[in-house]
Amino acid sequence: MSKIRMNEEYRTKILNRFVEHIEGEETQEKTAYLSAIANMEDIYSSTFEVAKKVVERAYPKEDVETCEALKKKYGSPLDVVAKDKCFYFSRAKEMNEEIDQYSDDHSEHFDFGLFGATNTSDYSYDEGGKKFAYAYMRDILKGKGLNPDVIAQQKDNQESPYKSICMNENDEALGRNGRYSRYNSDRDNSNGITKQFDEAFYLDIIGTSHCRSRTIDCTNEEFETFKIFKSAKSNVVNTHQIWIDTILKQKEMIKTGLKAYRTLIEGVELMQELGIEIDEADLVKVNSTGLTMYNPVNLADMIKGMKNKTMTREQKIAERMKYDSDHVVVVDNSSSAVN
């Protein structure tokens, strides 16, 4: 039996099977990423409890209730209470005598939202927020047939149209619509997963302007807790990037090897050497349209359908008469009244 020649379709199938396999492998890089995810879940909960204490110390519940009562009495001019998930915390001098109050080194923006910044100290745009959201919700996005790894895969290709398309699809799937608000819930257009995630971290604040205009004092210990929180978010991004890098390197090496192969059996043997179950017959019998080409019944039907398509006038009349005969309607008039 002659050997089957390798082609691009077979290379793509083998490569996809390889990537599927290595993404499921329990490697050090993947374990570190999954550990960062698990650690983040605990840190979110504990850090938010600290944030809640700090914010409610700055905006006591009784003051919030008073403002809301005044709004009901006097209307929108006193609409000064809003719910927020991002805060500008500062190590205050009266709480930490060794530092200068509101120094840039001791003040920072912290966002508990799913797309909250991971790198910047201010509330400006930070792609790290998307990196975190995609990495943190990777299983959900993969389950929807999307690519949550696209930023990591395209880190050196900022202008990639494919990257933009994938990011838009990821944002839509997570409910990040329009301009994601880093200010307060009244300006947040998110829905679905993002909205549900963010709602767990909203706190009442007095003053509806941007967070930096309402700096919230905290102790040095509290500030360090918030720094650890942001560092943990960055760790999710970093460990995800490292894991994806290892996959990309392996993928490129396999692509190079497959290009050098002239027969399909060489690619199959490579996969088997790597412990990946793959069968030459399965690769051959399914073509790019998904039809089982070499199944005898399917192939015979396809061949029969390729010929004798021209019909004579007599054949068309016969086909029509047969159709009419098969679809004749019988009307029962036995119960009709006769006058």
KEKOLGU-259374 format. One record per residue (C-alpha): residue in one letter; residue number from 0; x, y, z. Coordinates in steps of 0.001 Angstrom, whole numbers, plus 524288, in hexadecimal, padded with zeros to 5 digits. Layout:
<atoms>
+------+------+-------+-------+-------+
: vomi : kegu :    px :    py :    pz :
+------+------+-------+-------+-------+
:    A :  NUM :     X :     Y :     Z :
...
+------+------+-------+-------+-------+
</atoms>
This chain:
<atoms>
+------+------+-------+-------+-------+
: vomi : kegu :    px :    py :    pz :
+------+------+-------+-------+-------+
:    M :    0 : 80000 : 80000 : 80000 :
:    S :    1 : 805A2 : 80D34 : 7FC17 :
:    K :    2 : 80813 : 81771 : 8067E :
:    I :    3 : 7FECE : 8230F : 80728 :
:    R :    4 : 8052F : 83006 : 80420 :
:    M :    5 : 80503 : 83A91 : 80E86 :
:    N :    6 : 7FD92 : 84720 : 80B81 :
:    E :    7 : 7F986 : 8539C : 81288 :
:    E :    8 : 7EC7C : 84E10 : 816C7 :
:    Y :    9 : 7F2F7 : 8427C : 81D77 :
:    R :   10 : 7FD28 : 84B62 : 823AD :
:    T :   11 : 7F273 : 8540A : 82935 :
:    K :   12 : 7EAE7 : 8487B : 82EBA :
:    I :   13 : 7F701 : 842C6 : 83513 :
:    L :   14 : 7FAFD : 8500B : 83A8E :
:    N :   15 : 7ED7D : 85281 : 8404B :
:    R :   16 : 7ED83 : 84522 : 84695 :
:    F :   17 : 7FAF0 : 847F7 : 84C4E :
:    V :   18 : 7F6B2 : 85519 : 8520B :
:    E :   19 : 7EA71 : 84EF3 : 857CE :
:    H :   20 : 7F30C : 844B3 : 85E48 :
:    I :   21 : 7FD51 : 84DBF : 8640D :
:    E :   22 : 7F30F : 8572C : 86958 :
:    G :   23 : 7EDE1 : 84BCE : 87153 :
:    E :   24 : 7FB26 : 84792 : 87673 :
:    E :   25 : 7FE3A : 849E0 : 884CD :
:    T :   26 : 80AEB : 85190 : 883B3 :
:    Q :   27 : 811FC : 85A3D : 88D70 :
:    E :   28 : 80DF6 : 86641 : 885BA :
:    K :   29 : 7FFAA : 8628D : 8854D :
:    T :   30 : 7FFA0 : 85ECF : 893BA :
:    A :   31 : 80566 : 86C15 : 8973C :
:    Y :   32 : 7FAB6 : 872D8 : 88F4F :
:    L :   33 : 7EFB5 : 86AE2 : 89569 :
:    S :   34 : 7F577 : 86D55 : 8A2F7 :
:    A :   35 : 7F57F : 87BF2 : 8A039 :
:    I :   36 : 7E70D : 87B15 : 89C91 :
:    A :   37 : 7E3A2 : 873AC : 8A8FF :
:    N :   38 : 7EBA1 : 87D23 : 8B144 :
:    M :   39 : 7E4D4 : 888B5 : 8AAE7 :
:    E :   40 : 7D783 : 883CB : 8AF0E :
:    D :   41 : 7DBA2 : 88403 : 8BD5B :
:    I :   42 : 7E296 : 89119 : 8BC41 :
:    Y :   43 : 7D6CF : 89792 : 8B5E6 :
:    S :   44 : 7CE59 : 89401 : 8C17D :
:    S :   45 : 7D7E6 : 897B3 : 8CC4A :
:    T :   46 : 7DC6E : 8A45A : 8C5D4 :
:    F :   47 : 7CEA5 : 8A902 : 8C361 :
:    E :   48 : 7CB9A : 8A77E : 8D1CF :
:    V :   49 : 7D6DB : 8B0C2 : 8D4D3 :
:    A :   50 : 7D249 : 8BA2C : 8CA44 :
:    K :   51 : 7C48F : 8B9EE : 8CFC8 :
:    K :   52 : 7C9A4 : 8BD9C : 8DD43 :
:    V :   53 : 7D1DC : 8C8B7 : 8D7C0 :
:    V :   54 : 7C70A : 8CE41 : 8CF24 :
:    E :   55 : 7BCA7 : 8CD89 : 8D9B6 :
:    R :   56 : 7C60A : 8D444 : 8E2F4 :
:    A :   57 : 7C721 : 8DF70 : 8D929 :
:    Y :   58 : 7B89A : 8DF5C : 8D5DF :
:    P :   59 : 7B128 : 8DA92 : 8E1E3 :
:    K :   60 : 7A436 : 8D3E7 : 8DF4B :
:    E :   61 : 79CD1 : 8DE44 : 8E6E6 :
:    D :   62 : 7A27D : 8E8FB : 8DE19 :
:    V :   63 : 79EB4 : 8E14D : 8D1FB :
:    E :   64 : 790F3 : 8DF9D : 8D735 :
:    T :   65 : 79010 : 8EE2D : 8DA55 :
:    C :   66 : 7942F : 8F1C7 : 8CC76 :
:    E :   67 : 78A52 : 8E867 : 8C6B1 :
:    A :   68 : 77FA1 : 8EE12 : 8CF4F :
:    L :   69 : 7831B : 8FBDE : 8CAF4 :
:    K :   70 : 782B4 : 8F78D : 8BCC7 :
:    K :   71 : 774F7 : 8F25A : 8BEA5 :
:    K :   72 : 77116 : 8FF6A : 8C4A1 :
:    Y :   73 : 77814 : 908EA : 8BB8D :
:    G :   74 : 77A38 : 900F9 : 8AF35 :
:    S :   75 : 7859B : 8FFB8 : 8A5BB :
:    P :   76 : 78DBB : 90B69 : 8AAB7 :
:    L :   77 : 790EA : 902DF : 8B679 :
:    D :   78 : 79329 : 8F65E : 8AEC8 :
:    V :   79 : 7A0F0 : 8F434 : 8B426 :
:    V :   80 : 7A0C1 : 8E5C8 : 8B7E2 :
:    A :   81 : 7A56F : 8DBB1 : 8AE27 :
:    K :   82 : 7AA2D : 8CDBE : 8AE46 :
:    D :   83 : 7B823 : 8CB72 : 8A9FE :
:    K :   84 : 7C195 : 8C025 : 8A890 :
:    C :   85 : 7CE19 : 8C80B : 8A6B2 :
:    F :   86 : 7D47B : 8D099 : 8B0EC :
:    Y :   87 : 7E01E : 8D9B2 : 8B22F :
:    F :   88 : 7E665 : 8D5BC : 8BF07 :
:    S :   89 : 7F142 : 8DD5B : 8C5A7 :
:    R :   90 : 7F9D7 : 8DAD3 : 8D181 :
:    A :   91 : 7F555 : 8E67A : 8D99C :
:    K :   92 : 7FF08 : 8EDFF : 8E1EB :
:    E :   93 : 7F693 : 8EDC2 : 8EE19 :
:    M :   94 : 7F620 : 8DEF3 : 8ECFF :
:    N :   95 : 80464 : 8DD5D : 8E926 :
:    E :   96 : 80CF9 : 8E7E8 : 8EF24 :
:    E :   97 : 81928 : 8E3CF : 8E7AC :
:    I :   98 : 813E4 : 8E7DB : 8DA3D :
:    D :   99 : 80F42 : 8F429 : 8D37D :
:    Q :  100 : 800A0 : 8F43D : 8D157 :
:    Y :  101 : 7FBF1 : 8F1DB : 8C359 :
:    S :  102 : 809A2 : 8EFD4 : 8BDF3 :
:    D :  103 : 8095E : 8E9A9 : 8B072 :
:    D :  104 : 81136 : 8DE5A : 8B5EC :
:    H :  105 : 806B4 : 8DB86 : 8BFDB :
:    S :  106 : 7FA26 : 8DD5A : 8B81B :
:    E :  107 : 7F4AD : 8D3F0 : 8AE34 :
:    H :  108 : 7E87A : 8D028 : 8A6BF :
:    F :  109 : 7E2B8 : 8C2A8 : 8A96F :
:    D :  110 : 7D7B0 : 8BD07 : 8A14C :
:    F :  111 : 7D068 : 8B0D0 : 8A5B4 :
:    G :  112 : 7C954 : 8AF60 : 898A9 :
:    L :  113 : 7CBDA : 8A40D : 88F7C :
:    F :  114 : 7D293 : 8AD2A : 885C7 :
:    G :  115 : 7D929 : 8B557 : 8904E :
:    A :  116 : 7E71B : 8B9EA : 88DDB :
:    T :  117 : 7F24E : 8B145 : 89239 :
:    N :  118 : 7FE2B : 8B9D8 : 88F6E :
:    T :  119 : 7FB0E : 8C84B : 8900C :
:    S :  120 : 7FA56 : 8CFEA : 89CBA :
:    D :  121 : 7F08A : 8D952 : 896B2 :
:    Y :  122 : 7E314 : 8D685 : 890E0 :
:    S :  123 : 7E76B : 8D7CD : 882AA :
:    Y :  124 : 7E582 : 8CCEB : 8789F :
:    D :  125 : 7ED7F : 8C0C5 : 87B21 :
:    E :  126 : 7ED74 : 8B521 : 871BE :
:    G :  127 : 7F159 : 8AD1E : 87D8D :
:    G :  128 : 7E31A : 8ADC6 : 88184 :
:    K :  129 : 7DF33 : 8A64D : 8754A :
:    K :  130 : 7EA99 : 89D04 : 876D5 :
:    F :  131 : 7E5E0 : 899D7 : 88480 :
:    A :  132 : 7D791 : 89878 : 880B6 :
:    Y :  133 : 7DAA0 : 88F2F : 87575 :
:    A :  134 : 7E429 : 88715 : 87D84 :
:    Y :  135 : 7DB29 : 886A3 : 88963 :
:    M :  136 : 7CF46 : 882D1 : 88142 :
:    R :  137 : 7D6D4 : 87A38 : 877C3 :
:    D :  138 : 7CE9C : 86DF3 : 87986 :
:    I :  139 : 7C1FA : 8755C : 87714 :
:    L :  140 : 7C73E : 87BB0 : 86AB3 :
:    K :  141 : 7CCFA : 86EE7 : 865B0 :
:    G :  142 : 7BFDF : 86876 : 86821 :
:    K :  143 : 7B9B6 : 87274 : 85EFE :
:    G :  144 : 7C368 : 86F0C : 85445 :
:    L :  145 : 7CAFE : 87BCF : 855E7 :
:    N :  146 : 7D974 : 87EC2 : 85798 :
:    P :  147 : 7DC7F : 88405 : 86539 :
:    D :  148 : 7EB24 : 88284 : 862AB :
:    V :  149 : 7EB8D : 88C14 : 85750 :
:    I :  150 : 7F283 : 89746 : 85E5D :
:    A :  151 : 7FCE4 : 88DEE : 86366 :
:    Q :  152 : 7FE54 : 887D0 : 855EE :
:    Q :  153 : 7FF23 : 894FD : 84F0F :
:    K :  154 : 8076C : 89C46 : 85904 :
:    D :  155 : 81120 : 8A07B : 84E78 :
:    N :  156 : 806B2 : 8A3EC : 84482 :
:    Q :  157 : 7FEF5 : 8AF5C : 849B1 :
:    E :  158 : 7F86F : 8B2B6 : 83CBB :
:    S :  159 : 7F352 : 8A51A : 83996 :
:    P :  160 : 7E568 : 8A553 : 833F5 :
:    Y :  161 : 7E3A3 : 89771 : 83901 :
:    K :  162 : 7E719 : 89C0E : 846A8 :
:    S :  163 : 7DD31 : 8A71B : 845F5 :
:    I :  164 : 7D27F : 89DF2 : 84140 :
:    C :  165 : 7D526 : 89416 : 84C15 :
:    M :  166 : 7D592 : 89EAA : 85685 :
:    N :  167 : 7C89A : 8A437 : 85201 :
:    E :  168 : 7C29A : 8969A : 85260 :
:    N :  169 : 7C80E : 8942F : 86003 :
:    D :  170 : 7C312 : 8A14A : 864ED :
:    E :  171 : 7B58D : 89E99 : 85F8E :
:    A :  172 : 7B523 : 890F7 : 8657D :
:    L :  173 : 7B908 : 8965F : 872C6 :
:    G :  174 : 7AF58 : 8A195 : 871EA :
:    R :  175 : 7B933 : 8AC9E : 870C3 :
:    N :  176 : 7B133 : 8B58D : 86809 :
:    G :  177 : 7B447 : 8C36B : 8642A :
:    R :  178 : 7BD75 : 8CB15 : 86CDA :
:    Y :  179 : 7C06C : 8C356 : 8791C :
:    S :  180 : 7BEA4 : 8CC4E : 884C2 :
:    R :  181 : 7C9D4 : 8CDE6 : 88E2E :
:    Y :  182 : 7C238 : 8D7E6 : 895F3 :
:    N :  183 : 7B53D : 8D333 : 89B3F :
:    S :  184 : 7A9B9 : 8CA68 : 8985C :
:    D :  185 : 7A181 : 8D557 : 89284 :
:    R :  186 : 7AAE4 : 8D61F : 886EA :
:    D :  187 : 7AD23 : 8C79E : 8854C :
:    N :  188 : 7A797 : 8C1D9 : 878C2 :
:    S :  189 : 7AC06 : 8B400 : 87BA2 :
:    N :  190 : 7A291 : 8A89A : 87C65 :
:    G :  191 : 7A261 : 899E4 : 87DDB :
:    I :  192 : 7AE83 : 893DF : 883F0 :
:    T :  193 : 7B5A0 : 8A0C1 : 88622 :
:    K :  194 : 7A9D7 : 8A752 : 88C41 :
:    Q :  195 : 7A77A : 89BC8 : 89549 :
:    F :  196 : 7B5D4 : 89B50 : 89911 :
:    D :  197 : 7B715 : 8A9E7 : 89BA4 :
:    E :  198 : 7AA83 : 8AB1B : 8A36D :
:    A :  199 : 7B071 : 8A303 : 8AE63 :
:    F :  200 : 7BA73 : 8ADCA : 8B0E3 :
:    Y :  201 : 7B29D : 8BA5A : 8B0B6 :
:    L :  202 : 7B2FC : 8C30F : 8BCB1 :
:    D :  203 : 7ABD4 : 8CFC5 : 8BFCA :
:    I :  204 : 7B3F1 : 8DC0D : 8BE40 :
:    I :  205 : 7B06D : 8EA62 : 8BFB4 :
:    G :  206 : 7B481 : 8F278 : 8B3FE :
:    T :  207 : 7B248 : 8EDF1 : 8A611 :
:    S :  208 : 7BE8F : 8F356 : 89F7B :
:    H :  209 : 7CAA7 : 8EB99 : 89BA4 :
:    C :  210 : 7D12F : 8E3CD : 8A65A :
:    R :  211 : 7DD9A : 8EBF5 : 8A744 :
:    S :  212 : 7D5AA : 8F7EA : 8AB40 :
:    R :  213 : 7D0EA : 8F050 : 8B723 :
:    T :  214 : 7DD33 : 8EA4C : 8BCC7 :
:    I :  215 : 7DA43 : 8E0EE : 8C7E1 :
:    D :  216 : 7E390 : 8E02B : 8D35A :
:    C :  217 : 7E8A3 : 8D31A : 8D825 :
:    T :  218 : 7F34F : 8CD7D : 8E0BE :
:    N :  219 : 8002B : 8C84F : 8DBA8 :
:    E :  220 : 7FBCC : 8BA53 : 8DE5E :
:    E :  221 : 7EF12 : 8BC4E : 8D70D :
:    F :  222 : 7F63C : 8C269 : 8CB9B :
:    E :  223 : 7FF97 : 8B6E4 : 8CADC :
:    T :  224 : 7F3CF : 8ADB4 : 8CA8A :
:    F :  225 : 7EEC9 : 8B4E9 : 8BE9A :
:    K :  226 : 7FC3D : 8B435 : 8B843 :
:    I :  227 : 7FC82 : 8A588 : 8BA57 :
:    F :  228 : 7EF13 : 8A4B5 : 8B3FC :
:    K :  229 : 7F3C1 : 8ABA1 : 8A7B3 :
:    S :  230 : 8003E : 8A38A : 8A790 :
:    A :  231 : 7F807 : 8971C : 8A80E :
:    K :  232 : 7F04F : 89BBB : 89C2D :
:    S :  233 : 7FD07 : 89E33 : 894FC :
:    N :  234 : 80196 : 890A5 : 898CA :
:    V :  235 : 7F5C8 : 88AA7 : 8920E :
:    V :  236 : 7F976 : 89216 : 885AF :
:    N :  237 : 807E9 : 88EB6 : 8869C :
:    T :  238 : 80635 : 8802E : 88945 :
:    H :  239 : 7FC46 : 87F4B : 87E4E :
:    Q :  240 : 805E0 : 885DC : 87508 :
:    I :  241 : 810D7 : 87C8B : 878ED :
:    W :  242 : 80828 : 870B4 : 876C0 :
:    I :  243 : 80382 : 8757F : 86980 :
:    D :  244 : 8119B : 87883 : 865AA :
:    T :  245 : 8155F : 86A52 : 867F4 :
:    I :  246 : 809FD : 865DB : 85F7F :
:    L :  247 : 80DA7 : 86F44 : 85490 :
:    K :  248 : 81BD3 : 86AC5 : 8548E :
:    Q :  249 : 817D2 : 85C82 : 8539B :
:    K :  250 : 80DDC : 85FBB : 8491D :
:    E :  251 : 817F8 : 866C3 : 840C0 :
:    M :  252 : 82163 : 85B56 : 841C8 :
:    I :  253 : 816C8 : 851C8 : 83DA4 :
:    K :  254 : 81312 : 85A8D : 83226 :
:    T :  255 : 82134 : 85AA7 : 82DA7 :
:    G :  256 : 82202 : 84BD8 : 82E8A :
:    L :  257 : 81539 : 849A8 : 82757 :
:    K :  258 : 8198F : 85270 : 81C29 :
:    A :  259 : 82545 : 84993 : 81A2A :
:    Y :  260 : 81D31 : 83D2D : 819A2 :
:    R :  261 : 8191B : 837F9 : 80C56 :
:    T :  262 : 81011 : 82D01 : 810B7 :
:    L :  263 : 804B9 : 82CAB : 81A28 :
:    I :  264 : 80A11 : 82107 : 82195 :
:    E :  265 : 815AF : 8293E : 8260C :
:    G :  266 : 80C88 : 832E7 : 82CB4 :
:    V :  267 : 804CC : 827D1 : 832E5 :
:    E :  268 : 81146 : 82184 : 8380A :
:    L :  269 : 815A6 : 82E7F : 83DCF :
:    M :  270 : 808EB : 82FD9 : 8455A :
:    Q :  271 : 809C0 : 821D8 : 84A1F :
:    E :  272 : 817A4 : 82447 : 84EDF :
:    L :  273 : 8123F : 82FA7 : 856BB :
:    G :  274 : 807D8 : 826EF : 85CB6 :
:    I :  275 : 7FCAA : 82C95 : 854B6 :
:    E :  276 : 7F2B1 : 822F7 : 84F7F :
:    I :  277 : 7F036 : 825D7 : 84131 :
:    D :  278 : 7EC5A : 81CF0 : 83609 :
:    E :  279 : 7F04E : 81E72 : 827DB :
:    A :  280 : 7E35E : 818E9 : 8230A :
:    D :  281 : 7DB7C : 82311 : 82A86 :
:    L :  282 : 7E3B6 : 82E1B : 824F5 :
:    V :  283 : 7E1E9 : 82921 : 8171D :
:    K :  284 : 7D393 : 825D5 : 816CD :
:    V :  285 : 7CEA7 : 8330C : 81B77 :
:    N :  286 : 7D09A : 83E2E : 81202 :
:    S :  287 : 7D038 : 84CDB : 81463 :
:    T :  288 : 7C15C : 84D6C : 8131A :
:    G :  289 : 7BFA9 : 84386 : 81DF5 :
:    L :  290 : 7BA2A : 838F6 : 814EA :
:    T :  291 : 7BF17 : 82B17 : 8166C :
:    M :  292 : 7C426 : 82A7B : 80894 :
:    Y :  293 : 7C941 : 81CAA : 80896 :
:    N :  294 : 7BD55 : 81691 : 80EA9 :
:    P :  295 : 7B864 : 80E01 : 8033E :
:    V :  296 : 7AA33 : 8121F : 8043B :
:    N :  297 : 7AD0A : 820AA : 8050D :
:    L :  298 : 7B70A : 82051 : 7FA35 :
:    A :  299 : 7AE16 : 8187D : 7F132 :
:    D :  300 : 7A2C8 : 821DE : 7F375 :
:    M :  301 : 7AB48 : 82D93 : 7F08B :
:    I :  302 : 7B04E : 8276F : 7E3E4 :
:    K :  303 : 7A291 : 823C8 : 7DF73 :
:    G :  304 : 79E28 : 831AB : 7E1C7 :
:    M :  305 : 7A8BF : 836F7 : 7D8DE :
:    K :  306 : 7A322 : 8313A : 7CC5E :
:    N :  307 : 79685 : 82FEE : 7C48C :
:    K :  308 : 791B0 : 83D38 : 7C903 :
:    T :  309 : 78BD8 : 84109 : 7BBD3 :
:    M :  310 : 77D7F : 83CF3 : 7BA32 :
:    T :  311 : 775A6 : 83C10 : 7AD7E :
:    R :  312 : 76847 : 8428D : 7AC1A :
:    E :  313 : 761C3 : 83545 : 7AD2E :
:    Q :  314 : 7694A : 83242 : 7B9C8 :
:    K :  315 : 7656E : 83F37 : 7BFD7 :
:    I :  316 : 756FA : 83CB1 : 7BC69 :
:    A :  317 : 757DD : 82F0C : 7C234 :
:    E :  318 : 75E24 : 8346B : 7CEB2 :
:    R :  319 : 75358 : 83E88 : 7CFEC :
:    M :  320 : 7487A : 8348C : 7CDC6 :
:    K :  321 : 74E85 : 82BD3 : 7D814 :
:    Y :  322 : 74F49 : 83757 : 7E192 :
:    D :  323 : 74100 : 83AE9 : 7DF19 :
:    S :  324 : 73CEA : 82CBC : 7E0EF :
:    D :  325 : 7444D : 82BCB : 7EDE3 :
:    H :  326 : 73E10 : 83862 : 7F2C4 :
:    V :  327 : 73004 : 836D1 : 7EDF6 :
:    V :  328 : 7259B : 83C2B : 7F753 :
:    V :  329 : 71944 : 833FF : 7F928 :
:    V :  330 : 70D01 : 83BC7 : 7FC58 :
:    D :  331 : 7020B : 834A8 : 8036F :
:    N :  332 : 6F4C8 : 839DE : 7FF07 :
:    S :  333 : 6ECCD : 82E95 : 80478 :
:    S :  334 : 6E739 : 836EF : 80F5F :
:    S :  335 : 6E355 : 84258 : 8068C :
:    A :  336 : 6D4BC : 84585 : 8067A :
:    V :  337 : 6CD52 : 84421 : 7F9A2 :
:    N :  338 : 6C27B : 84E02 : 7F73D :
+------+------+-------+-------+-------+
</atoms>
